[in-house]
Amino acid sequence: MALPTRFKKDNELYQPLADINVTPLVDVMLVLLIIFMVTAPLLAKGVKVNLPQASAAQPINQKDPIVVTVGKDAKVSLGGDEVSPDALIDGIRAMMGEDQSRVVHVRGDSEAVYGEVVAVMDKLATNGITHIAIMTNSRSKTGGAARGPARGAAPAAPAPAAGGAAK
């Protein structure tokens, strides 16, 4: 099958086409997609801890949570930055700003001393921060504990504050 030819008025056989060649555009877009897929996991902030397992944990839908982490060495971190226990409340209040209804997610390493995690939660509750959730890993469907780091750690239902229920 012969391709149709285009003629100009002075009988030139070829003329330039005004069509866009999308092949280089697709190549560039695929390279950019791969770059973003590789770098996106590296942008995650936080301190790596081994979360304890819970089968009754219910995920909470919340964007941009405030995360407090208690490591196995009893060091407290706010987001990805280590803070002193005295500066913890001031840092949380600064992150909350006007929105006092934001939930604070407490992540305690499974090897951390239980008293240290409770002390952090008590400090939050006594300073008026009553929306507290404890982060855990969910158990598998068979009831056994999941091995390795969790892909989607879900916070448990908000824990009651000292002296009353969570609001």
Beta strands, then each sheet from edge to edge (+ up, - down):
strand 1: 53-54
strand 2: 66-70
strand 3: 76-78
strand 4: 81-83
strand 5: 104-108
strand 6: 132-138
strand 7: 154-159
sheet 1: 1+ 6+ 5+ 2+ 3- 4+
sheet 2: 1+ 6+ 7-
end
